[in-house]
Amino acid sequence: MIRNTVKSVISVLAAGVATSSVALAGGFDRGGVNTDLLYDDSRIATEAAVTYVIPERKIENVVRGTNSASPFAPGVQPASSASIDVDSDFAVPRLGAKMTLVDGVDCLATFSQGYGADTGYGTNNAYSATAVKFTLDTDDYGLTCSYKFAAGDTSLGKGQIRLIGGVSYQELDGFLARQSFQDFANLGITSVGGVSNTSGLGTFDIGGEAWGWRIGAAYEIPEIAFRASLVYSSAYEYDLTGIQNNTGFGPLIPGTATLPIAATTEIPQSVEFKLQSGIAEGTLAFFNVKWQEWGKLGIIPITGGRSPATGAPTNLSFDPLYRDGWTVTGGVGRKFTDQVSGLVAISWDRGTSTTSGSQTDTWTVSGGVAYNPTEMVELRVGGALGVMTSGTSLPTGGDSANNLTYSFGNDLVGAVSASAKIKF
């Protein structure tokens, strides 16, 4: 039967497809909450995985907006820069433990960091007055359960339906550093109003927590490894609070060194469809498509901020100006021996950037190999190589005084992953 010859092929999907999607997904998506372990037919299955992503984006011809002159004499912010390397490397860990509670009922506990950002622009360039470093980190703790029941016989085998539901508790932390371009140390000034002037950086720390949920269904024919699933994941709606720290900006209006700030935003809702089937002895084909409403993240006001130059309230905002994201992946897996399986896949991600940003369309080729030294242990490795396409950033609206224009060419992105599964 096809089922027996493709069973080990299914396990390698996590190495190849997950690596591809993490490497290229738009918005802040780094793979979301992965619940594939829920379908494992062992009574107990545990999994640990990590993916390391290496983007190589470089922006060029960077020109600042109207706020090109520093308000802090005697320094002047560079009005333009020839090129700046951005997008820092990052790792995405994932843990899962699945148990069959009673016949037909499975539950999966997960930990993941499926949403995030890690971008570094460096100092003393046209971008650094707007951002030197930007990071966004999430920790997601999830529980997903399913109930499966028979759905009649087909010519290819016995069908079954699986109803899926789950919840997640998610914590989010954001950080932004901006440079003030001061050189007061050369004037012999080490503090102003008792506040030290050493870093030249102002920082924004903000965070919060939110709950999300998911619901879906799958139809399966185990004899041919067929599965079609559709899962909806709700938005995580955040009321964020934090601190604007102007200490590094130098001369301060009394009482404005550290200020409470707040913002309302979300990790938006998504829908994901997955399809797989054995197509020949030892061969499995698969197709995934995911939509996420990143267009909800346009201009996000930040309340409570003040100007480090005057101490007066000022309009601050975070302006991703995204559009909705689409990710499409297809590929084929093959069983080579009783212990070794592999796959190849190709993915397309519609970039979420609109008038600003550098998240353009990305094409990625990925592959993975699974090795089963015993029936209870699976070891997987995967890799991906992609092209982030070229474009320009010409922002409108938002923080117009600090907006930047720039261009970028076709750049590479790579990723490697490793995972281990132990079953009981």
ABEGO torsion letter per residue (X at the ends): XAAAAAAAAAAAAAAAAAAAAAAABBEABAGEBBAAAAABABABBBBBBBBBBBBABBBBGBBBBABABBABOABBBBABBABBBBGBBBBBBBBBBBBBABBGBBBBBBBBBABEBBBBAEBGBAAAAABABBBBBBBBBBBBBBBBBBAEBBAAEBBBBBBBBBBBBBBBBBBBBBBAGBBAAAAGBABBGGBBBAAGBBBBBBBEBBBBBBBBBBBBBAAAGBBBBBBBBBBBBBBBBBBBBAAAAEBBBBGAABBBBBBBBBBBBBBBBBBBBBABBGBBBBBBBBBBBAAABBBBBBBGBBBAAAGBBBBBBBBAGBBBBBBBBBBBBBBABAABBBBBBBBBBBBABBABEABBBBBBBBBBBBBBABAABBBBBBBBBBBBBBEBBBBBEEBAAABBBBBBBBBBBBBBBBBBBBBX
